[in-house]
Amino acid sequence: MSNNIPVREIFYQREEQYLSKYAFLCRNTRGRDIPIKECDNRTEFQRDRDRIIHCKSFRRLMHKTQVFFFPNDEHYRNRLTHTLEVTQIARIISRALMLNEDLTEAAGLGHDLGHTPFGHTGEAVMQECYSPDFTHYKQSLRVVEKLENDGKGLNLTWEVRDAILNHSGKNLASTLEGVIIKYADRIAYINHDIDDSIRAGVIKNDDIPKEISDVLGTTHSGRINTMVSSLIEASTNSPEISMTPEVGAAMENLREFLFENVYHNPKAKTGEDKAKDLLKYLFDYFMKYPEKMPELYYNNTKYESTERCVCDYICGMTDRYAIDIYKELFIPSAWIGPIL
């Protein structure tokens, strides 16, 4: 840059000049647990985004269940495509509200890094085997703070970690950008789960109650646009993130419809009991033989409970890796290969 001004400073000046007075400016970050030298070409939130997309946990999301177990059709969502949809919706909202897109993007990409294999079924198993207080969002924070990067963590900024921790549950993030992730997550999964459920033959589009469709629309893109537009309308020039009452109520009714007709529908949960049993067997095995875990997790048993470390190991597994480990531990190889 001319006059030896780092590109980073240009970005900071743009934020101060153009973003909403309610936006969180990168210059005001609380920083990282371990201070590092600033990058000339990126803001701290841009660096967080890059650290997340290059980490192993992010890549593993590709092979983790969203809703449907072991789909034959490759067009069903997985945890990675869900993450990308959440992030894109969040960026659209953040840009429209003149908030900090870089903070929003980093938080969106990192929000599910700690999700268990087999979706929320795996989360329920960890609540049973490890702790009733286990949640995937707390585990996501643990991944970025402690488990990633060979146990060093990603050393992300406080604001990104705060948004990851508070993207689900009752608490709200400390920044509006973080709160957007909570809304974008819900908008994304409600709509892509409808799409996948129709593809699977679990529901038909016409099954959605008319009073909901009259408000939100009758198509995948139409519903998303209605929800996003509602949020932007209600939140513009506001110190809070919210939706217009009519759309917000319709979205909540649609979510309840999904719980009744999809998430608790046996047709959508084919294989759920098997997935639960598989994870329970793995948990019990590694509790008995913690030395069989990879070095990182076994070494952590010197400082934390074995239950905690086994939970960490299993949460980091992909669906297929968990299945492969189960086969290796519990099924004789002769039973898997061809019978001559």
C-alpha positions as CSV (number, residue, x, y, z in Angstrom):
1,M,0.0,0.0,0.0
2,S,1.1,3.6,-0.6
3,N,2.6,5.4,2.4
4,N,3.4,2.0,3.9
5,I,-0.2,1.8,5.4
6,P,-1.0,-1.9,6.1
7,V,-4.1,-3.2,4.3
8,R,-5.4,-4.1,7.7
9,E,-5.6,-0.4,8.6
10,I,-7.5,0.3,5.5
11,F,-10.1,-2.3,6.5
12,Y,-10.3,-0.8,10.0
13,Q,-10.9,2.7,8.5
14,R,-13.7,1.3,6.2
15,E,-15.4,-0.3,9.2
16,E,-15.4,3.0,11.1
17,Q,-16.6,5.0,8.1
18,Y,-19.3,2.7,6.7
19,L,-20.6,0.2,9.3
20,S,-23.6,0.8,11.5
21,K,-23.1,2.3,14.9
22,Y,-24.3,-1.0,16.3
23,A,-21.6,-3.0,14.4
24,F,-18.7,-4.5,16.3
25,L,-15.5,-3.0,15.0
26,C,-12.6,-5.4,14.7
27,R,-10.3,-2.8,16.2
28,N,-12.2,-3.2,19.5
29,T,-11.7,-6.9,19.8
30,R,-10.9,-8.2,23.3
31,G,-8.2,-10.2,21.5
32,R,-6.9,-13.7,21.8
33,D,-5.9,-15.7,24.9
34,I,-2.4,-15.8,23.4
35,P,-1.4,-12.5,21.8
36,I,0.1,-12.7,18.3
37,K,1.5,-10.2,15.9
38,E,-1.1,-8.5,13.7
39,C,-1.3,-9.4,10.0
40,D,-0.7,-6.6,7.6
41,N,-3.2,-7.9,5.0
42,R,-6.1,-9.2,7.2
43,T,-8.2,-8.1,10.1
44,E,-8.3,-10.4,13.2
45,F,-11.7,-11.7,12.3
46,Q,-10.5,-12.5,8.7
47,R,-7.6,-14.5,10.3
48,D,-10.1,-16.4,12.4
49,R,-12.1,-17.3,9.3
50,D,-9.0,-18.6,7.7
51,R,-7.9,-20.6,10.7
52,I,-11.3,-22.2,10.9
53,I,-11.6,-23.3,7.2
54,H,-8.1,-24.7,7.2
55,C,-8.6,-26.8,10.4
56,K,-9.2,-30.6,10.5
57,S,-12.5,-30.3,12.4
58,F,-14.0,-28.1,9.6
59,R,-13.1,-30.7,6.9
60,R,-14.6,-33.5,9.0
61,L,-18.0,-31.8,8.9
62,M,-18.4,-33.2,5.4
63,H,-18.9,-36.7,6.8
64,K,-21.2,-35.9,9.7
65,T,-25.0,-36.4,9.6
66,Q,-27.3,-33.4,9.5
67,V,-30.7,-35.2,9.8
68,F,-30.8,-38.3,7.6
69,F,-28.5,-41.2,8.4
70,F,-26.5,-42.9,5.5
71,P,-28.4,-41.3,2.6
72,N,-27.9,-43.0,-0.8
73,D,-28.6,-39.7,-2.5
74,E,-25.6,-37.4,-2.3
75,H,-27.8,-34.3,-2.5
76,Y,-28.8,-34.6,1.2
77,R,-27.3,-32.0,3.5
78,N,-24.4,-32.9,5.8
79,R,-23.0,-30.9,8.6
80,L,-20.6,-29.0,6.3
81,T,-23.2,-28.0,3.7
82,H,-25.4,-26.9,6.7
83,T,-22.5,-24.7,7.9
84,L,-22.0,-23.1,4.5
85,E,-25.7,-22.3,4.3
86,V,-25.8,-20.8,7.7
87,T,-22.8,-18.7,7.0
88,Q,-24.2,-17.4,3.7
89,I,-27.5,-16.5,5.2
90,A,-25.8,-14.8,8.1
91,R,-23.6,-12.8,5.8
92,I,-26.5,-11.6,3.8
93,I,-28.2,-10.4,7.0
94,S,-25.0,-8.8,8.3
95,R,-24.3,-7.0,5.1
96,A,-27.9,-5.6,4.9
97,L,-27.7,-4.4,8.5
98,M,-24.2,-2.8,7.9
99,L,-22.7,-5.0,10.6
100,N,-19.3,-6.7,10.6
101,E,-19.4,-9.3,7.9
102,D,-16.0,-10.8,8.8
103,L,-17.0,-11.5,12.4
104,T,-20.3,-13.0,11.2
105,E,-18.5,-15.2,8.6
106,A,-16.0,-16.5,11.1
107,A,-18.6,-17.3,13.7
108,G,-20.8,-19.0,11.1
109,L,-18.1,-21.2,9.8
110,G,-17.0,-22.3,13.3
111,H,-20.4,-22.7,15.0
112,D,-20.7,-26.5,14.6
113,L,-17.1,-27.6,14.7
114,G,-17.7,-29.7,17.8
115,H,-20.8,-31.4,16.6
116,T,-21.0,-35.1,17.2
117,P,-21.2,-37.9,14.6
118,F,-24.8,-38.9,13.6
119,G,-26.1,-35.4,14.4
120,H,-28.2,-34.7,17.4
121,T,-28.4,-38.5,18.0
122,G,-24.7,-38.4,18.9
123,E,-25.3,-35.4,21.2
124,A,-28.0,-37.3,23.1
125,V,-25.6,-40.2,23.5
126,M,-22.9,-37.9,25.0
127,Q,-25.5,-36.5,27.4
128,E,-26.2,-40.0,28.5
129,C,-22.7,-41.4,28.6
130,Y,-20.7,-38.3,29.6
131,S,-22.8,-35.6,31.1
132,P,-26.4,-34.3,31.0
133,D,-24.9,-30.8,30.5
134,F,-23.1,-31.8,27.2
135,T,-24.1,-29.7,24.2
136,H,-22.6,-29.5,20.7
137,Y,-22.1,-25.7,21.1
138,K,-20.0,-26.1,24.3
139,Q,-18.1,-28.8,22.5
140,S,-17.5,-26.5,19.5
141,L,-15.9,-24.0,21.9
142,R,-13.8,-26.7,23.4
143,V,-12.6,-27.7,19.9
144,V,-11.4,-24.2,19.0
145,E,-9.9,-23.6,22.4
146,K,-8.3,-26.9,23.3
147,L,-8.5,-29.7,20.8
148,E,-7.7,-28.4,17.4
149,N,-4.2,-27.9,16.1
150,D,-2.8,-30.9,18.0
151,G,-4.1,-29.7,21.3
152,K,-3.0,-26.1,21.0
153,G,-6.4,-24.8,19.8
154,L,-7.0,-22.2,17.2
155,N,-6.5,-19.2,19.5
156,L,-9.5,-17.3,18.0
157,T,-10.6,-13.9,19.1
158,W,-13.0,-13.6,22.1
159,E,-15.9,-12.4,20.0
160,V,-15.8,-15.3,17.6
161,R,-15.6,-17.8,20.4
162,D,-18.5,-16.0,22.2
163,A,-20.7,-16.3,19.0
164,I,-19.8,-20.0,18.7
165,L,-20.7,-20.7,22.3
166,N,-24.0,-18.8,22.1
167,H,-25.4,-19.8,18.7
168,S,-27.8,-22.2,20.3
169,G,-29.6,-22.5,23.7
170,K,-31.0,-19.7,25.8
171,N,-28.1,-17.3,25.9
172,L,-27.4,-14.6,23.4
173,A,-24.0,-13.7,22.0
174,S,-22.5,-10.4,23.1
175,T,-22.4,-8.9,19.6
176,L,-25.2,-8.5,17.1
177,E,-23.1,-10.4,14.6
178,G,-23.1,-13.4,17.0
179,V,-26.9,-13.1,17.5
180,I,-27.3,-13.3,13.8
181,I,-25.7,-16.7,13.7
182,K,-28.5,-18.0,16.1
183,Y,-31.1,-16.8,13.6
184,A,-29.3,-17.9,10.5
185,D,-28.8,-21.4,12.0
186,R,-32.5,-21.7,12.6
187,I,-33.5,-20.3,9.2
188,A,-31.0,-22.6,7.4
189,Y,-31.9,-25.9,9.2
190,I,-35.7,-25.3,9.1
191,N,-35.6,-24.8,5.3
192,H,-33.0,-27.4,4.2
193,D,-34.6,-30.0,6.5
194,I,-37.9,-29.5,4.7
195,D,-36.1,-29.8,1.4
196,D,-34.4,-33.0,2.5
197,S,-37.5,-34.4,4.1
198,I,-39.4,-33.9,0.8
199,R,-36.6,-35.6,-1.1
200,A,-36.8,-38.6,1.3
201,G,-40.6,-38.9,1.0
202,V,-41.1,-38.2,4.7
203,I,-43.4,-35.2,4.0
204,K,-44.8,-33.4,1.0
205,N,-44.7,-29.7,0.5
206,D,-48.5,-29.6,0.7
207,D,-48.3,-31.1,4.2
208,I,-47.1,-27.7,5.5
209,P,-50.1,-26.0,7.1
210,K,-51.7,-23.4,4.8
211,E,-51.6,-20.7,7.5
212,I,-47.8,-21.1,7.7
213,S,-47.3,-21.2,3.9
214,D,-49.5,-18.1,3.5
215,V,-47.1,-16.1,5.6
216,L,-43.7,-17.7,4.7
217,G,-44.3,-18.9,1.1
218,T,-44.6,-22.2,-0.6
219,T,-41.0,-22.7,-1.9
220,H,-37.6,-23.3,-0.4
221,S,-36.2,-20.0,-1.6
222,G,-39.4,-18.1,-0.9
223,R,-39.4,-19.2,2.7
224,I,-35.8,-18.2,3.2
225,N,-36.3,-14.9,1.5
226,T,-39.3,-14.1,3.7
227,M,-37.5,-15.0,6.9
228,V,-34.3,-13.1,6.0
229,S,-36.3,-10.0,4.8
230,S,-38.4,-10.1,8.0
231,L,-35.2,-10.1,10.1
232,I,-33.6,-7.3,8.2
233,E,-36.8,-5.2,8.4
234,A,-37.2,-5.6,12.1
235,S,-33.5,-5.1,12.9
236,T,-32.5,-2.2,10.7
237,N,-31.2,0.7,12.8
238,S,-31.9,-1.3,15.9
239,P,-29.6,-2.3,18.8
240,E,-31.3,-5.7,18.7
241,I,-31.7,-8.6,16.2
242,S,-35.3,-9.7,15.8
243,M,-38.0,-10.7,13.3
244,T,-41.3,-9.1,12.5
245,P,-44.0,-10.7,14.8
246,E,-46.0,-12.4,12.1
247,V,-43.1,-14.0,10.4
248,G,-41.4,-14.9,13.6
249,A,-44.5,-16.7,14.8
250,A,-44.9,-18.5,11.5
251,M,-41.3,-19.7,11.6
252,E,-41.7,-21.0,15.1
253,N,-44.9,-22.9,14.1
254,L,-43.0,-24.3,11.1
255,R,-40.2,-25.5,13.4
256,E,-42.8,-27.2,15.6
257,F,-44.3,-28.8,12.5
258,L,-40.8,-30.3,11.7
259,F,-40.4,-31.7,15.2
260,E,-43.8,-33.4,15.0
261,N,-43.5,-34.7,11.4
262,V,-39.8,-35.0,10.7
263,Y,-37.4,-35.0,13.7
264,H,-39.5,-37.5,15.6
265,N,-40.7,-39.4,12.5
266,P,-39.4,-43.0,12.5
267,K,-39.0,-42.9,8.8
268,A,-36.5,-40.1,9.1
269,K,-34.7,-41.8,11.9
270,T,-34.0,-45.1,10.3
271,G,-30.8,-46.4,11.8
272,E,-31.0,-44.1,14.9
273,D,-31.0,-46.9,17.4
274,K,-28.1,-48.6,15.7
275,A,-26.1,-45.3,15.7
276,K,-26.8,-44.9,19.4
277,D,-25.7,-48.4,20.3
278,L,-22.6,-48.0,18.2
279,L,-21.5,-44.8,20.0
280,K,-22.3,-46.3,23.4
281,Y,-20.2,-49.4,22.6
282,L,-17.3,-47.1,21.6
283,F,-17.7,-45.0,24.7
284,D,-17.6,-48.0,27.0
285,Y,-14.7,-49.6,25.1
286,F,-12.5,-46.5,25.3
287,M,-13.4,-45.9,29.0
288,K,-12.0,-49.4,29.6
289,Y,-9.0,-49.0,27.3
290,P,-8.2,-45.3,27.1
291,E,-4.7,-46.1,25.9
292,K,-6.3,-47.2,22.6
293,M,-7.3,-43.7,21.8
294,P,-5.0,-41.4,19.7
295,E,-2.1,-39.8,21.6
296,L,-3.8,-36.4,22.0
297,Y,-6.8,-37.8,23.8
298,Y,-5.0,-40.3,25.8
299,N,-2.4,-37.8,27.0
300,N,-5.2,-35.5,28.1
301,T,-6.3,-38.1,30.6
302,K,-3.4,-37.1,32.7
303,Y,-5.1,-33.7,33.3
304,E,-8.8,-34.4,32.8
305,S,-11.2,-37.2,33.5
306,T,-11.2,-40.2,31.2
307,E,-14.9,-39.5,30.5
308,R,-14.1,-36.1,29.3
309,C,-11.3,-37.3,27.0
310,V,-13.4,-40.2,25.6
311,C,-16.2,-37.8,24.9
312,D,-13.7,-35.5,23.0
313,Y,-12.5,-38.4,20.9
314,I,-15.9,-39.6,19.9
315,C,-17.2,-36.1,19.2
316,G,-14.4,-35.6,16.7
317,M,-15.3,-38.7,14.8
318,T,-17.1,-38.6,11.5
319,D,-20.0,-41.1,10.9
320,R,-17.9,-43.3,8.7
321,Y,-14.9,-43.2,11.0
322,A,-17.0,-44.3,14.0
323,I,-18.4,-47.1,11.9
324,D,-15.0,-48.2,10.8
325,I,-13.6,-48.2,14.4
326,Y,-16.7,-50.2,15.5
327,K,-16.0,-52.8,12.8
328,E,-12.4,-53.0,13.7
329,L,-13.1,-53.4,17.4
330,F,-16.1,-55.6,17.5
331,I,-16.6,-57.5,14.2
332,P,-14.2,-60.2,13.1
333,S,-12.6,-59.4,9.8
334,A,-13.7,-62.7,8.4
335,W,-17.4,-61.6,8.8
336,I,-16.8,-58.5,6.8
337,G,-14.9,-59.9,3.8
338,P,-16.4,-62.2,1.1
339,I,-17.3,-65.7,2.1
340,L,-15.6,-68.2,-0.2
